[in-house]
């Protein structure tokens, strides 16, 4: 079968590999139909030093497909069911896993497509406990956004930031895959949305999604605009995933007692910050990585109800590297996906 494998830094090749065996007890085999691209794929593509892995590595951390075969003892899943796989191989035994806090697994084997072989291949076997059935009305391309993009946003906004209807939120990089999802999810509960974009064309698209205030960060300081627009009060929540380029400005945008939630560091990994500002303003800063399996179900339910992902580009599997380069260039508005 075909698989897209990383052989070295920026060296992706479409190869032929052995198909998986029949699924074992408690396992299912998934016929992969679509793979979502994310910055974790870009990190892997660049050869980030902190990733312990063996090359060649099959890439792809987020996907959707259908059940091709079912192992002994599996209930609730049948051949032909559309499904989304969880993107990390968790143990299923530790306290965090038992309590449904999957992304805090104490004995996780790694992230698919980054530490372990991922989903950019025709078929993959997984424990059935790591597979979520897709509700009717959601296609493979949309569903392939649930494992990381929508699931991450669901976890950030509602598990961690505790975003409430009617609150105000600044969403950094509103044209990104998670930024567009965050705009739609926040507007769906009646929040006032401020967002940053890199050009006016993205600004118009962000407004069309429902953003109330759009700031072109290349033309004006976003923190000054947010302070001005809020009459110096600031916002309740900041949705941060850019890193050093925006970090301290994001803190300045918070009202006293405001909450900042972050899941990314695309502009670098280290920041300096004012600790007096942190404790005097009583900010609450939360790190957020991935999502719980329950967040994937919640995300798919939202898609089925009409809150669908914004799709930038859909490419064939062979053009995966082209998609990563587009994502890395920040020219994207929404999600980039590849289909098999």
KEKOL-245494 format. One record per residue (C-alpha): z, x, y. Coordinates in steps of 0.25 Angstrom, whole numbers, plus 5000, padded with zeros to 4 digits. Last residue first. Layout:
N
ZXY...
This chain:
340
499949765037500149725052500649815063501549765075501849795089502849715096502949665111502249725123501849875119501349985129502650055126501950185122502750195109502450055105500950085107501050215099501850135088500750035087499650145086500450205075500450075067498950065068498750065053499649945051498749855059499149825073499849705080500149725095501049675106501749555099502849485106503749425095503949275093505049185098504349055092505449005083504949075071505049205080506549175083506749145068506149285065507149345075508349285069507949325055507749465060509049465067509749425054509249555048510049625059509349705069508849835073509749925082510549875093511449955102512349875111512849905126513849815132514049845147515449835153514949875167516049975169515950025155514450055155514350095170515450195168514650245155513450275163512350305154511550415148510450385138509850445125508850395115507550395122506550295128506350205116507850195114508150065107509049945103509849925115510849815120511449805133512449705137513049665151514449675154514149695169512649665170511649755164510449805171511049945174511249965159509749945157509450045168510350145160509550125147508150105152507450245150508550285141508350185130507250075129507949975120508849895130509049745130509949725142510949605143511649535153510849575165511149635178511949585190511249655201510549525206509949515192508549535197509049655205509849725194508649695184507649755194508549885197508749905182507249895179506849995189505449965194504049995191504050055177505149965173504249845175505349735176505149595170506149475174506149345167505549395154504949275146503949325137502849305148503749395157503749505147502149495146502049505161502949625161502149695150500949685160501849735171502249865164503349935157504249815155505749785158506449655155507349545161507549425154508449305158508949245145508649105140508749115125507249135122507149225134508049335127507249325114505949335121506349455130506949525118505749505109504849565120505849685122505949705107504449725106504349795119503849735132505249705137505549845138507049825142507549685141508549645152509349525148509949405156510849305149510449155148510549145133511449255127511149395123512149445113511749595116511949635101511649515092510849435101509949525109509949655101509849585087508749495091508049605098508149695086507649575077506449545085505949685086506449745073506349655061505749535068504449595074503749595060503949435060503049425072501949505065502149435051502149295057503249205061503049055059503949035047505149115046505149265041506049305029506949415032507049545023508149645022508949565011507649565002507849715000506449785004505149814998503949855006502449815006501249845015501849965023502349975037503749925033504650045033504950165025506350215028506950285040506050225051505150125044506250045039507550085045508550155037509450155024510550075031511950105026512850045036511949935040512049905055510649845056510949745045512149675052512149565043513549565039513249625025512349725031513449775041514449775030513549865021512749815009511349775014511049925014510049915026508549955025508149935039506949855045507249715039506049655033505349535039504849425029503649325026503849265013502649285003503549314991504849254992506149284999507449194998508049264986507749404981508449434967507249504961506249564970505249484979503849524982502849514993503749455004503049455017502949535029503649585042503949715048504849805056505149955053503750015050503450155045503250205031503850345031503150475027504150535029505650525025506550475036507750515044507450455058508250525069507150625073506150515078504750545072503950475083503450375073504850345069505250315083504050235085504350145073505750135079505050085091504549965084503249925077503249795069502649785055501849675049501349625035502349695026502249645011503749645008504349664995505749604992506949664987508249614980507849664967506749754968505349734975504149774967503749914970503349964984501849994987501550144986500950204999499650215006499650265020499450225034499950345042500850375053501150515059501850495073502950595068502750605053502250535041502450395045501950295035501150165036501050105023499850045015500050005000
